[in-house]
């Protein structure tokens, strides 16, 4: 499991230096291969490859004619690329995703339990400000036992 968040940087070549605590979990539990993708192109989702393969297995069990599956796969494939951590713990973010998500310089790497999400730091701060956590959100979580 991944927990918390950490500041990081995307260098001029489009490589993200994975924060040390996250890198340790990736390497020890999953190995160096990840699937980097997005649905909306506003952030990068970093899935350890074994976690992503479990999602692919569930998708494979859905009918090929399922339109939601098709739309999901279109977006995941458009933004997605398999990547490998280098010896310095860096990972290349696909160019199309870097451009759409404004991935350069300062970023935030945020844990989402089984994967990481990377945001342009300014966009993430704006998102938190403009999409507050509401009383309804607390109610829904409470109804779901959280």
Secondary structure, DSSP 4 states (H G I P E B T S, - for coil): -B-SEEEEEE-TTSEEE--HHHHHHIIIII-SEEEEE-SSSSSEEEEEHHHHHHHHHHHHTS-TT-HHHHHHHHHHHHH-EEEE--TTSEEEPPHHHHHHHT-SEEEEEEE-BSEEEEEEHHHHHHHHHHSPPPHHHHHHHHHTT-
